Amino acid sequence: MIRAKTLSLRVRGPIEVELYVRREDCKVMQVMGDRHSVIEQIMPKLGFTDHLIKADVDPVLKGELRERGVRVMNLGDRKIWARAPSCSACRFLTGSDAMVLSAWPLSKDEIVYRLLVPSMAYLKELLSELNRLNMKPRVLRSTEPRANTENGLTPRQLQALMLAYKKGFFNVERKSTLTDLANAMGIKPPSAEELLRRALQKVVGDYLRGLEKGDKQVEKRVNPNLLG
């Protein structure tokens, strides 16, 4: 596991990457084989991974999935939901400080993850560890994430926010302290606190303004004469 204290997060803010890795222990893909194209969505979580499969999966395949410890549920419209213990790649990435935004299979043993990583320095550490685990990682694409708030988060604010989220700072039973976040970012606790406050102000403000816009749209549907 990558240790936060080894990272240099001063280099730059978060980056979004598409990361190819190879692993051979996905229970769902071992059963589905080359039918990887029918897996519509992969959602890694801590300890397990959900797979949305769009296909007519016969009872034999469902039985094989269940024998491997995979929970299967019919969703209708030729879709099934399969929850399996995480493969080594999903398990490693969900336990890191990277955020898994989405994932899709290329073959039985190959998968691409779309990640948000705290910094370029962290990405290098991540690749080094994945190489050590013999997962043959390769960055297919990288870009700076686009701010989705009206005011726009700065790179450092986004970095502080995602690290606080990943490290459990916002949990009811807090798993990290402000000092832990500050150490990870290479700054002092008061600076980390200010970054978080400013980031939260923008995110919460953007959310509340979205509610206001929604209310105005409802008013217009009820009374078209209201211009808002």
N, C-alpha and C positions, 0 to 999 in steps of 0.2 A: 504493500500500500504506500502511496505517495504521502510523504509527511509535509505538512504545510510549512514547517520551519525551514525546509530546504529550498523553498521557492523564493524567487525574486519578483514580486508582483508590482514593483515600481516601474517596470519596463514599459508597459502600456496597458490599456484596458482590455476587456473581454473580446474574444473573437469567436466567430461562428465557423465551424468546420464540418465537412463531410469526411468521415473517417472510415476507411475500409479495414476490416480485420478478418482473420480466419480462425475459426475454432471448430471443434468436432463433437461438441457435447450438448447441442441443442436437442432436447428430447422431442420437440414437435417436428423439427426438420428431419430428424433421423427417421421418423415415420412417414412424413410427407415426401421425402426424397426429392426428386427433381421437379416436383409440382410446387416449387417455391412461388411461382407467379400468382397462385391462388391466395397467398397470405396478403391480405389487404393492409393490415396494420400490425405493428409490433410495439408494445408499450412496456418497457422494462420498469420494474419497481424494486424496492428493497426486498430481496429474497425470492421474488417470483417475477415472471414475465407473462403478460397477456398477449394473445395472438388472435386477431380477427381473421377468420378464414372464410373466403367466399367461394364455395364450391359444394357440390353434392358429395359429402363424405359418407362413404358406405359404412355399415355397422362394423365390418371387419377392421377398418382403419380406426374407427372410434374405440373399438376394443383394444387395439394396439396402443393407442394413446393413453387409455386408462391404465393399462398394464405398466406403463412407464411412469405412472404417478401424475398424469396430466388430467386436470378436471375439464370436462367437456360439457357444453350447454348449447342446445339448439336455439338460435335467435330468430328463425324464420327467414324468408326471402333468400334461401340457399346460403345462409350464413351460420357459422358456428363460432363460439367463443371457447378458446382453450387457454387455461392457466397452468403453466408448468414451472417447476423450480428453475431459477435462472441459470443460464449457461455461464461458463467462466467469463465471457466477455461482458455480458449484461451485469453479472455480479460485480465485476471489477469496476466498471464505469459508474454504476449507481452508488458504489461506495466511495467514489472519488469526489473531488470538488467540482467536477464537470457536471453540467446539466444535460441529460439526454432529452432532446426535443422530439426526435422521431427516429425510426429505424426501419430498414427494409432489407430482405434477403436477396442475394444474388444467386446463390446456389445452396445446396444442402449444408455446406460448411462455411460459406462466405456471407458476410453481412456488412451493411453500411449504416453507420450511425450519424445522425445530425446532432452535433454537440454545441453547447455554449461553454467555452472554457475561460477561466479567469484572466489568462494572459498568455502571450506567446511563450514566456518562460515555462508556464505550467504545461503547455502543450508539449514542449520538448521533454519535460519530465514524464509526461503521460506516455509519449511514444517510446521513450527509453524503457519504461516498465513493461509496456505491452510487447516490446521486442524481447525483453528478458523472459516473458511468459510464452515466447514463440508463437505469437498471434499474427506476426507479419503485418503490422499496421502500415497504412499508407494514406496520407492526406490527399483527398481527391479535389478538394475545393476549400478555400478559406476566404472570409470576408469580415468586415466590421459589422456588428449587428446594428440594425436600424432602430432608433428610438421610437417606441410606439405610444409615447405620452405626448400630450399637446405641447408641453413646455420642453420636453426632451431631456432625458437623463444624460449627464456627462459620462464618459467612459468610467471614471473612478466611482461615480455614484452607482452605476450599474454593477461594477465589480463588488462594491461593498454590499449591495443588496443581495446579489446572488450568493456570495460567500456566507452572509448571515443566514440566508435560507438553507443552504446546503449543510452548514455546520450546526443547525438546530438552534440558532439564536432566538428564533421566533416561537419555538416550541413552548407548550404550557410548562413542561418540565425542561427548562433551558439546558441545552447540552454544551453550550460554549458561552464565554463571557466576552465583553467588549474588549478586554485586554487580549483575548485569543484572536479576535478579528484584527485588531490593530497589529499584533505581531505578524499575522499572516500577510498583511498588506505592507509591512515595513514602515508603519506610521505610529504616532502616539494615540492613546485611547481617546482624548478629546477630539482629535482630528477624525478618527473613525466614527465617533458619535455624531459629529457635525455632518459627515457624508451621509450617514444613515438617515438622519433627520431630514435633510434636504431631499434625499431620494424618496423617502416615504411621503413627504409633503406633495411632491409632484405626482406620485403614483395614486395616492388617495384623492388628491384634487382632480386628477384626470378621471378617476372612476366616478366621483360624485357629479362631475360635469356631464358624464355620459348618462347618468340617471336623469338629470335635468333635461337633456335633449330627448330622452325617451319619453318623458312626461309630456313634452311639447308635441311630439309626434302623435301621442294618444289624443291630446286635445284637438289637434287638427282633424283626426279621423272622426272624432265625435262631433265637432263643429267646424266645418271647412272654412267658415268665415273668420275664424281666429287665425291671425297672421303670425302670432308668436314673435 
